[in-house]
Amino acid sequence: SEKVEDNTDANMEGALIARDRVGVQDFVLLDSHTSETAFLNNLRKRYQENLIYTYIGTLLVSVNPYKELDIYTVTQMQLYRGVNFFELPPHLYAIADNAYRVMCSEYNNHFILISGESGAGKTEASKKILQYYAVTCPTTEQLQIVRDRLLLSNPVLEAFGNAKTLRNDNSSRFGKYMDIQFDFKGEPVGGHILSYLIEKSRVVHQNHGERNFHIFYQLLEGGDKDLLCWLGLERNPQKYAYLIQGRCAKVFSINDKNDWKIVRKAFSIIDFTEKDIEHLFGIVASVLHLGNIQFEEDSNGHAIIRDGTQIKWISKLLGVHLSILQEALTHRKIEARSEEVLSPLNVDLAFYARDAVAKAIYGRTFTWLVNKINSSLANKDSTRKTVIGLLDIYGFEVLDTNSFEQFCINYCNEKLQQLLIEMTLKAEQEEYELEGIEWEPIPYFNNKIICDLVEQKHKGIISILDEECLRPGEATDLSFLEKLEEKVGDHAHFVTRKLADQKTRKSIDWVDFRLLHYAGEVTYCAVGFLEKNNDLLYRNLKEVLCNSKNGIIRDCFLLSELDNRRRPETVATQFKNSLMSLIEILMSKEPSYVRCIKPNENKEPGKFDDYLIRHQVKYLGLMEHLRVRRAGFAYRRKYELFLQRYKSLCPATWPHWHGPAAEGVERLIKHIGYKPEEYKLGRTKIFIRFPKTLFATEDAFEFRKHLLVSRLQAKYKGCLGKREYKKKREAAIKLEACWRGALARKEAKKRTWAVQIIRKFINGFINRKKPLCPENMEFVRLVQYNYLMKLRDHIPKNVLDKSWLQPPSILEETSEMLQKICIRSLVRKYCRGVTAERKVQLQQKVVASAIFRGKKEGYLQSINQPFMDTRLKENDVNPKVLQLIHGEKIKYVTPVIKYDRNGFKARDRLLVLTQSSAYVVEMAKIKQKIDYATLKGNGGSHTLSTCFLDTSRDGDSTTSLGSLFQYLTTLSV
């Protein structure tokens, strides 16, 4: 318990962060904690932000959102797993996880009490907790079966124990307490379920707008045709009297067909045999057939069955004799001394007997179903186990007409409220005593007076009700009411019309009585109290059912009951005893509480009905719980944790306090400026009385935190920079070392290779004159290669170049061959490069060479000069000369010098050769014309050549004469 409180108080900081935007997430931190309006405003503010959960210390308040919220995913489950209580926003998973962690660490038992009115979300909450444990607890393949059975027990129990009511489409019409068993490793290994007060009266009667239990509609909607045929049922629920009294057999928000599939799957996993399922559906069908049995009076006023079709199906399905069953439904066996007499029933009693059978077999079948599930969940291992209990119990009910069921339900809530207050007060008182803080009395309404009014022996309402049921004579509901007025009429919390004052009397009927519960006044109609409390089944009907061939009925109705002549306990007494047993179970465990609230009657998302919620806040005792939780101090925190969080607010404690934590906290709060009435210092904790004191501290811390964060960011960025620099520096040094190593290895490898090569070639040089062998092969190849590479750069460029690179001795023969090939290649290349025109010119050169060789200085230098087509172009000749030789195409023009015969005076002339004649031209005059036809033999040529000398600038007369000779040769040809 201490650890739970430590977790609770140690993590309250999470509730302080977003209080301005969405209110406080723990009502304990409300300044106006006694104001119901402030309570509702905080609840509304959070509900409008889809924050449906709020704490009151360890108690969780849950408001049904009536829409899907993305807060139940596996990611959310993992987020809350192993996290301290207030570290994250309020959630159902936080309650479940806190109970689980404390159970594992302290090895003790826990329970989670889930309460609220119908439609507030109790059943869904218990499912979510089961799913949380199924996902987050460690498991094995074997234990997965246990988990599946735990999860799938819910849809089965809902099918047989839940129904649509005016307030809720899936209202639990029974109380359920489930123990989940864990081994020493925290693995779920089994479970056990206790059920309380199944509403059997719903089997035979439903109010307008309500339905019978889900299983009837699921069977008709989802059962296959062969199954319905075997059960004698039709698919239309309108055919069955027990299903249509509420006039809403079909509800669009409920998918009976889909739910049927889930139930069928659950049966196979929970280990139901096919025979069990067959008998179970036989019982469900028998109840429907019972509802359709109609009675009428015979001539003696006795009841007889109008149509035998339905009773035949019941006889078949329950395995009872037809005539015996028919007799049991229309007669009552009365024992008179040693004789047994069958007394015929009138129609009213026959209908009572029929309905009693239907309620009895359904109620006991439900108990059998719970026991069957328990046997499936049971763990055979005898080692010690810890448990977490889930109590999904009905909330306080105030209907337009409140009957026996509402009386039992509200009595149950009175007991649970008493438990809650006592356990909360006890926990608070223990903590204050432990811490040495003076305990201040807490004013609260102790509802023990109401519990005593209901349950006190011989004086309580239940005892009076039992007396009326058991006493001989004609007891009626009115006689029960009179007995109440007589025995408890003077009680402050009990009133009837007879006892009420003039003003109150108008709101109470003659058959009503009113109780002033802790949650407010509730008026109960006494009609039906005796009948529902007795819940008697005629002996001969019991005999019929004890001899049934249906295995489930046989297990539910034992033959030993017939031998027991004692009157069975009444329903109210059974319920009181089971409730006492439940309270003992809960008192032995550590508590956690979930209070579910319905925000509006129409199941509309986002609608917040203040009046309705205010009423629920009252009867759930939330303000009482808050007052108890806040009676002393709003906030408590261990010194070490308080100092660790707020030490930055005081220079003396920041950044480190080296003394005792208590002294550090004392120094801190003095620096902040706490007043003596605002706090108390315990042995291990600081207690802060007012939320505003805590809020001021938190605001100062938020401001300080921004300053510290900026400083931390700067330090952290510097640290990151240094870390990055060191990382790069180390990387660079490592790279350099690696690179130097790589270079050194490369260099060493290179030197090794060089040594090997040098040795190899020295050896080759020594053996170079030997024939080619391995010792000299590489040397010879290198010499050959080097010579050929050098030769490539020294090859002769033309035929006349006789130079050749001197070869080594081993390549002399090769060199000669290459030289020959090279010369041939040059010659071939030269010859291929000579054009036809060039060839003719060369031939003429040969002729010219024969004529002029040895007759002219510088002849050798002129041989390589090609003949020119003309020395002067036509444009260089005087236009008048061109007119004079008009009609002849000029072929060759060259300047010449004429020497006079007398005195050999030199005169400049032009020699113009045409196709047919040669002209000697002086300026613009033709001095002489020589026809080629007059030239005969070599004499003429000789004369012409001797008469004119070439006077070119380069002094190369041979070229000019050669060109002339070339032309003349062409003409002669």
MARDO-198950 format. One record per residue (C-alpha): x, y, z. Coordinates in steps of 0.25 Angstrom, whole numbers, plus 2048, in hexadecimal, padded with zeros to 3 digits. Layout:
XYZ
...
This chain:
800800800
80B80A804
8128077F6
80580A7EF
8048177F6
81381A7F3
8118187E4
8048207E5
80A82C7EB
81882A7E5
81382D7D7
8098387D9
8128427D1
80B83D7C4
7FE8427C9
8048507CA
8098537BC
7FC8557B4
7F285A7BF
7EF8677B8
7EB8617AB
7E48557AF
7E28567BE
7E984D7C8
7EB83F7C6
7E983C7D5
7DD8427DC
7E68427E9
7ED84E7E3
7E08567E2
7E08627EA
7D18627EC
7D18537F0
7C48547F8
7BD85B7EC
7B58527E4
7B485C7D9
7C385D7D8
7C384E7D7
7BA84E7CC
7C18597C4
7CE8527C5
7C78457C0
7C084C7B5
7CD8537B0
7D48467AF
7C883F7A9
7C784979E
7D684779A
7D3838799
7DB8367A6
7D182C7AD
7DA8287B8
7DD8307C5
7E382C7D2
7DF82E7E1
7EB8297E7
7EC81A7E3
7DD81A7DF
7DA81B7D0
7CE8237CB
7CA81E7BD
7BF8267B4
7B981D7A9
7BD82579C
7B281D794
7BC81C788
7C9815784
7D681C78A
7E3818785
7E8816793
7E7806794
7F280278A
7FD7F878D
80780478C
7FF80B797
8007FE79F
80F7FE79E
81080D7A1
80980B7AF
8117FE7B2
81A7FF7BD
81880E7BF
8168157CC
8078197CF
8078287CC
8128287C2
8088277B6
7FA82D7B5
7EF8257BD
7EB8187B6
7E580B7B9
7F28057B5
7F980D7C0
7EF8077CB
7F17F97C5
8007FA7C4
8028007D2
7FA7F47D8
8037EA7D0
8107F07D4
80D7F27E3
8087E37E3
8157DE7DC
81E7E67E5
8177E47F2
8117D77EF
8037DA7F5
7F57DA7EF
7ED7E67E9
7DF7E97E4
7DA7F37DA
7CC7F87DD
7C47FD7D1
7B78037D4
7AD80C7CE
79F80C7C8
79A8047BD
7A080A7B0
7AC8117B7
7B68077B0
7B97FD7BC
7B97F17B3
7C27F77A9
7CB7FC7B3
7CD7EE7B9
7CF7E97AB
7DA7F37A8
7E17EF7B5
7E17E07B1
7E67E47A3
7F17EC7AA
7F67E07B2
7F57D77A6
7FE7DF79E
8087E57A8
80A7D97B1
8157CF7AE
8107C27A8
8137B57A2
80B7AD798
8057A47A3
8007B17AA
7FA7B779E
7EF7AD79F
7EC7B37AD
7EC7C17A7
7E37BD79C
7D97B77A6
7DA7C37AF
7D67CC7A3
7CC7C379D
7C57C17AA
7BF7CF7A9
7B77CD79C
7B17C17A2
7AD7C77AF
7A87D37A8
79F7CB79F
7987C47AB
7997CF7B5
7987DC7AD
78C7E37A7
7877EF7A0
7817F97AA
77B8077A9
78980C7AD
7938037A6
7937F979A
79C7F07A1
7987F17B0
79E7E77BA
7927E17C1
79B7DA7CB
7A77DE7D4
7B57D77D0
7C17D67D8
7CD7CF7D0
7DA7CB7D6
7E67CB7CD
7F17C27D2
8007C47D0
80C7BC7D3
8197C17DA
81E7C57CC
8127CE7CA
80C7C57BF
7FC7C37BF
7FA7B57C2
7EB7B47C5
7DE7BB7CA
7D27BA7D2
7C47C07D0
7B97C37DB
7AC7C87D6
7A17D07DE
7927D17DD
78F7CE7CF
7827D57CB
77A7C97C9
76D7D17C8
7717D67BB
7707C87B5
7617C97B6
75E7D87B6
7657E47B0
7617F37B1
75D7FB7A4
7697FE79C
7717F27A2
7757E479D
7777D77A4
7867D17A5
78E7D2798
78F7C3796
7817C1792
7827CB787
7907C6783
78B7B8782
77F7BC779
7877C5770
7947BE76F
7917AF771
7917A7764
7847A175E
787793763
78A797771
77D79F772
77579476C
77B78A776
777794781
76979677C
76B7A577A
7687AF76F
7717BA76C
7677C576E
7687CA77D
75A7D077C
7557C177D
7597C078C
7527C7798
75E7C87A0
7667D0796
75B7DB792
7567E179E
7607ED79D
75B7EE78E
76A7F0789
76E7E2785
7777E877A
7817F377D
7897F9772
7957FC77C
7967ED77F
79C7E3775
7967D677B
79B7CE76F
7AA7D2771
7A97D1780
7A47C277E
7B07BF776
7B97C5781
7B17BC78C
7B37B0784
7C27B2782
7C37B4791
7BC7A7794
7C679F78D
7D27A7793
7CC7A67A2
7CC7977A0
7BD79579F
7BA787799
7B078578E
7A677E798
7A778A7A1
7A4794796
79878B791
79278B79F
7957997A2
78D79E795
783794799
78079B7A6
7807A979F
7767A3795
76E79D7A0
76C7AB7A7
7677B079A
75D7A5798
7597A77A7
7557B57A4
74C7B1799
7447A77A2
7367AC7A4
72C7A87AF
71D7A87AF
7127A47B9
70B7977B8
6FD7967BD
7027947CC
70A7A17CB
7177997CA
72279D7C1
7247947B5
72E7967A9
72879C79D
732796792
73B78B795
74578E78A
74F796793
74F78D79E
753781795
75F789791
76278C79F
76177D7A3
76A77A797
77578479A
7757827A9
7747737A8
7687737B2
75B76A7B1
7507727A9
74476E7B2
74C7707BF
75177E7BA
7437827B6
73D77D7C4
7487857CB
7457927C4
7367917C7
73678B7D5
73D78D7E2
7427827EC
73E7847FA
74377C806
73977A810
73F77281C
744765815
73C767808
73F76E7FC
7337757F5
73277B7E7
72A7887E7
72678D7D9
72A79C7D7
7227A77D2
7277AF7C5
72E7B97CD
7367AF7D5
7397A77C9
73F7B37C2
7477B67CF
74C7A77CF
74F7A97C0
7577B67C2
75E7B07CF
7637A47C7
7687AD7BC
76F7B67C6
7757AA7CE
77B7A37C2
7817AF7BC
7867B57C9
78D7A77CD
7927A57BF
7997B37C0
79F7AE7CD
7A37A17C6
7A97A97BB
7B27B17C4
7B77A47CB
7BA79E7BE
7C27AA7BA
7C97AA7C7
7CD79B7C5
7D279F7B8
7DB7AA7BE
7DF7A37CA
7EE7A17CC
7F17937D2
7FF7987D7
7FF7987E6
80A7A37E7
8067B07EE
8007BA7E4
7FD7C97E5
7F07CE7DF
7EB7DB7D9
7DB7DC7DB
7D27E37D2
7C57E77D8
7BB7EB7CD
7AF7EE7D6
7A27F67D3
7A18047D7
79780B7DF
78A80A7D8
77E8147D9
7738117CF
7658167CD
7608097D4
76A8037DD
7687F47E1
76F7E97E9
77B7E97DF
77E7F87E1
77D7F67F0
7887EB7F0
7907F37E6
7908007EE
7927F87FB
79F7F27F4
7A38007F1
7A18057FF
7AB7F9804
7B57FD7F9
7B580C7FC
7B780880B
7C3800807
7C880B7FE
7C8815809
7CD80C814
7D980780B
7DC816807
7DB81B815
7E381081A
7EE812810
7EE821813
7EF81F822
7FA815821
80281E818
80182A822
80482182E
81081B827
815829823
81382F831
80883982C
7FD83C835
7F0836830
7E484082E
7D683A82F
7D0839822
7C183C821
7BA833818
7AD82B817
7AE81D81D
7A4815815
7A580981F
79880E825
79180B817
7987FE816
7937FA824
7857FE820
7867F4815
78E7E881A
78D7E8829
7897DB82F
77A7DA834
7797E9832
77D7EC824
7747ED817
77A7E0812
7767D881F
7687DE81F
7677DA810
76B7CC814
7627CB81F
7567CF817
75A7C480C
75C7B9816
7507BC820
7447B381F
7377BA819
7347C380E
7407CD80E
73F7D8803
7477E37FF
73E7ED807
7407E5813
74F7E5811
74E7F5810
7467F581D
7507ED824
75B7F781F
753802824
7527FB831
7617F7833
76980282C
75F80D82B
767816835
77381582D
778822827
77B81C81A
76E815818
76181B814
75381680E
74781E80B
74181B818
74D82081F
75082C816
74D83A819
742841811
74C847806
75383A804
747831804
7428367F6
74F82F7F0
74D8227F6
7438177F3
73C80E7FD
7448027F8
75180A7F8
75C80C803
768815801
776814806
77F820808
78C81A802
79A821802
7978247F4
78982A7F6
77B8257F8
7768197F0
7678157F0
7658067EF
7587FF7EB
7557F47F5
74D7EC7EB
7547DF7E7
75E7E07F2
7597D37F9
7577CB7EC
7657CF7E7
76C7CC7F5
7657BF7F6
7687BA7E8
7627AD7EB
7607A17E2
7557977E4
75B78A7E9
7557817DE
75B78A7D4
7697887DB
7667797DA
76477A7CB
7717827C9
7797797D2
77676D7C9
7797757BC
78276E7B2
78877C7AF
79677B7B5
79678A7B9
7887897BF
78C77D7C7
7997847CC
7907907D0
7857897D7
78B77E7E0
7827737E6
7887767F4
77F7837F4
77377A7F4
778774801
77B781808
76E78680F
774793813
76E79F80C
7797A5803
77F7B2806
7787BE800
77E7C67F5
7817D27FD
7887CA808
7907C37FD
7947D07F7
7977D6805
7A07CA809
7A77CA7FB
7A97D97FD
7AF7D780A
7B97CD804
7BD7D67F9
7C07E1803
7C97D880B
7D07D47FE
7D27E37FB
7D67E7809
7E27DD807
7E77E37FB
7ED7F17F7
7E37F97F0
7E28017E3
7D58087DF
7CF80C7D1
7C38147D2
7BB8157C4
7B28207C1
7A78217B6
7A882F7B0
79982F7AA
78D8267A9
78D826799
79B820798
79F82D78F
7AE83078E
7B383D794
7A684079B
7A88437AA
79B8437B2
79F84A7BF
7928467C7
7948377C4
7A38377C7
7A183F7D3
7988347D8
7A28297D5
7AE8317DB
7A58317E8
7A18237E8
7AF81E7E4
7B48257F0
7BF82C7E8
7BE8397F0
7BF8317FD
7CB82A7F8
7D18377F4
7CE83D802
7D5832808
7E18327FF
7E2841801
7DE841810
7ED843814
7F6847809
7F48487FA
8028437F6
80D83B7FD
81A8377F8
8278307FD
83283A801
83C8347F7
8328357EB
82D8437EF
83B8487F0
83F8417E3
8348487DB
8348567E1
8438587E6
8468617DB
83D86C7E2
84786E7ED
8568727EB
85A86A7F7
85485D7F2
85885F7E3
85E8577DC
86184D7E8
85D84C7F7
8678447FF
86084380C
85383C810
84783D807
83E842812
84784E815
849851806
839852805
83885B811
84386480B
83C8647FE
82E867803
83387380B
83A8797FF
82D8777F7
82587E802
81B873807
813878813
81286E81F
80386C81D
80686780F
80E85B812
81285081C
81F84881C
81E83A81F
82882F822
82A82C813
82183580C
81D84380A
80E84680B
808852803
7FA857808
7F685F7FC
7F685D7ED
7F986C7EB
80686A7F2
80A85F7EA
8068667DD
80E8727E0
81A8697E3
8188627D6
81786F7CE
8248747D4
82A8677D0
8258687C2
82B8767C1
8388717C7
8388657BE
83886E7B1
8448757B6
84B8687BA
8478617AD
84D86D7A5
85A86B7AD
85A85C7AB
85785E79C
86486679B
86C85D7A3
86685179C
86985778E
87785A793
87984C798
87384778A
87D850783
88984B78B
88483D78A
88383E77B
89184577A
89783A782
89083077A
89583676D
8A3838772
8A4829777
89F825769
8A982E762
8B582876B
8B081B768
8AF81D759
8BD824759
8C3818760
8BC80E757
8C081674B
8CE81774F
8CE808752
8C9806744
8D380E73D
8DE808745
8D97FA741
8D87FE733
8E6804733
8EC7F873A
8E57EF730
8EA7F8725
8F97F772A
8F77E872B
8F37E771D
8FE7F0718
9087E771F
9037DB719
9027E270B
9117E770C
9167D9711
90E7D3705
9147DC6FB
9227DC701
9217CD6FF
91C7CF6F1
9277D86EE
9317CE6F2
92B7C36EA
9277CC6DE
9307C56D4
92A7B76D7
91E7B26CF
9117B66D3
90E7B06E1
9067B36EE
9137BA6F4
9147C46E8
9067C46E2
9017D16E9
90E7D86E7
90E7D56D8
8FF7D96D7
9027E66DE
90E7E96D5
9067E66C9
8FA7EE6CE
9037FA6D1
90A7F96C3
8FD7F86BC
8F78046C4
90480D6C1
9048086B2
8F580D6B1
8FA81B6B4
90681A6AA
90081469D
90481B690
8FA82468B
8FD82367C
90481A673
911823672
913822681
91D817683
91E818692
91B80C69B
91C80A6AA
9278026AE
9217F46B4
9277EC6BF
92E7E06BB
9227D66BE
91A7DE6B5
9237E16A9
91C7D76A0
90E7DC6A4
9137EA6A2
9187E7693
90A7E1690
9037ED696
90C7F668E
9087EF681
8FA7EF684
8FA7FE688
90180267B
8F77FA673
8EC80067A
8F180E678
8F380B669
8E6805668
8DF81066F
8E781A667
8E381365A
8D481265E
8D5821661
8D9825653
8CE82A64A
8CD82863B
8D0837639
8DC836642
8E082963B
8E083062D
8E883B633
8F2832639
8F482B62C
8F7839626
90083C631
90883062D
90983561E
90D843623
91783C62C
91E835620
91F843619
92484C624
92B84262D
93A84762F
937854627
93285D632
937861640
92D85E64B
927853642
92684A64E
91E854656
91485664B
911848649
907847654
8FF85464F
8F3850647
8F0856639
8E7862639
8DC86462F
8DF87262D
8E887D632
8DE889630
8CF888630
8C788E624
8C389A62C
8D289E62D
8D389F61E
8D08AC617
8C18AD612
8C68B2605
8CE8A5603
8C289D606
8BA8A45FC
8C58A25F1
8C68935F4
8B78925F5
8B18845F2
8BD87C5F7
8BC877606
8C987B60D
8D086E613
8DC87461A
8E288161C
8F0884622
8F9890623
90688F61B
912897617
91689A609
92589D606
9288A55FA
93289F5F0
9398AB5EF
93F8AE5FD
9368A4604
92D8AF60A
9238A9613
9148AC611
9088A7619
8FE89F611
8F2896613
8F188960D
8E388560A
8E0877606
8D2874600
8CD8675FA
8D38695EC
8DE8745EE
8E887B5F7
8E888A5F8
8F38935FD
8ED89F603
8F28AD607
8E98B560F
8DC8B6606
8E38B15F9
8E58A45F3
8F48A45EF
8F48965E9
8EB88B5E6
8F087D5E4
8E68725DF
8E98645E5
8E885E5D7
8F58655D2
8FC85F5DE
9038535D8
90C8495E0
91484C5EC
91B8585E6
90F8615E7
90D85D5F5
91C85F5F8
91C86D5F1
90F8715F9
91586D606
922874603
91C8815FE
91488360C
91888261A
90F881626
91088C62F
90888863B
90A88E649
91088264F
919880644
914872641
914873632
914864631
906863637
90186D62C
908866621
903859626
8F585E626
8F7863618
8FD856614
8F184F61B
8E7857612
8EF856605
8F0847608
8E1846609
8DF84E5FC
8E88445F5
8E18385FA
